[in-house]
């Protein structure tokens, strides 16, 4: 999806790769497994530091959970990056059999979204803006350059939020380097 809208994609597997990023997507999947892998490969702490420094970030579903300060129902031993002042509940929209596709009105425009065992944001801290709701429940938030969403727009082909990430990455590149010739957006999973 990111390649299709003009981004170069780097699959991050080593901490030193974080230095070249202009933006990052923390994808869906199993949040506790992603957490363990980030810690096992020494990526979690440098990634959190890079995001805190202003790196444009989009966390989708499990990625939203990874960004959160607190998870109400973590898996045993599960940790988060603690870079977004929110509290989340995992699987808040039911089991996989209750998955659905719907349109979510966000501050960036309508987004066609797939909800699959989606988390819910149950509390937001100061400086966190609610940018989308579904059935009255908070499913999209933003704080600075960090956006977290409960759903999967990539599964529906909706590029609204990914385009917003790329625009933010371009601004980040201009503000942080003299080389504006190429923007590198990143995905931490093989789906790109």
N, C-alpha and C positions, 0 to 999 in steps of 0.2 A: 504494500500500500504506500509506504513512504517513498519508495523509488518511483512509483507511478505519479507522484505529485512533485517530483523534482528534487528529492533529497538523496544524498549519498548515505548508505547504511553501513554501519560497522557493528558487528555482533560482539559485544563486550564479554571477554572471557578472562581478562587479566587486569589488575588494578591500574597498571601503567597506561592502558588504553583510555582511561577516563580523562587524561590530560588533553586529548585532542578533540573532545566532544564540544559541540555547540548546543546540543540538546539531547535529551534521552527519553525514551519510552520505556516505562516499566510495565510489562504486559500482564495479561490475565494468565491464569494457570492456577496452581495450588500455592497459595501464599506461604504456607509453612515450608514447603519444599524449596521455593525460590529463596526464602530467608536462609535456610540451611546452606544452600549452594553459595549464596553471596558471602556468608561468613566463612565457609570452608575454603573458598578461593581468595579470601582476603580482600574482597571487593566492598563489603558493607560499609566499613568505616570511611574509606576514601570517597565512596559514592555519596554518603550522607554529607561529608564535608563539602564536596563539589556542589551538591544541590543547595546547601546552606549558603554557598558563595554566590548563588544567583543563577545556576545552570537551569535553563528552561527544561521543564520536566512535565511529562504527561503520564500519570499512573492510571491504568485501566483495570478495573475489577481487583484482581490480586495486587496489582500495582498500587491501587488506592490503599489497600490494607498495609502494604509495605511502607507507604509514606506516613501513615498515621502515628500520632503520639501514643495512642492507646487502642487496644483491641479488647472488647468486652469478653469475648469467648475465644481466646487464643488456643491453638493446638499446644500440646505439652512442649515446653521449651521455646515456643515461637517468640521471636523478637521482631521489632520493626526498626526502620531507619530514624523515626522520631523527627521528621523534618516538616510535618504539617500538623498544626495545632487542631486536631480533630480526634474524635473517638468514633470507632466503627464497630459494627456487629457483622460478623461473617455470615454468609448464607441467609441473610435476612429476608430475601424474597422467595425462600423455599428451596426444595431440592431440584435437581436437574430436570425432573419431569415437569416442573412448573415453569420452565424457561419460556420466555416470550420475546417477541419483537414488537417495538412500539416507537412512537416519535416522542422525544423528550424536548421540551422547550428549554433552551439554554440562553445565557446572555450572549453567546456567540452565534445564535440562530438555532433553528430546529435541527435535531440530530436523530437519525434513524438508528435505534439502539437495540442490541440483543442483551437481555438480562438472563444470565446463566449462573445459578447459585450466587447471585449478586450480593455484595455487602451493602449496608446502609450506613450513612453518616448520622450518628445519633446525637452528637454534640460538636459545635464549632467554637473555636477560641477567638479571641480578639485578633483582628487582622485577616481573618478567613472570611471570604465572601461566598455565600451560597449562590451558585450560578445555574442550578437546575434541580427540579423536583419531579418525582413520578408518584402519582397517587398521594400527593401531599408530603411525601418522604424525601429527604435530601439525598440526591444521587450525583451531584456535581458541585465541586468547590474549587476555589482558587485563592491562593495567597502569593502575591508577587508573581514570579515566573513559574510557580508550581500549580498544576491543575490535576485534580484527582476526580475520577468518575467511576461509578459503580458498574458500568455497563461496557459492552464491546461494540463500538462503532465500526471497527475494522471487519467484523463479521458480516455487516450489512453493506459494506462498501462506502459508508458515509465518511467523508474526509474533512468535515468541518473542523473538528478539534485538532486533527493532525496538521491541517493547514495553519491553524492558529499557533501550534507549536513551532512549525517551520518559520513563521513570521517572527516569533519571539526569538528563535535561534539566530535569525539574521540580525536582529537588533543586538543580541548578545555578542555576536561576532564583531560587529561594527564597534561596539563599546569596549571590547576587550582585546582587539588586535588590529593591526594595520592591514592585514591580509583579508580582504572581503571578497576575494574571487570565488571561493567555494565554501558552501555551508555543509557541515556534516551533521545530519540528524542521526539518531542512534536508536536501535532497538536491542533490548537485551535478550531477545529470543530469535529463533531461527526463522520465524514466519515473516520477519521484516515488515 
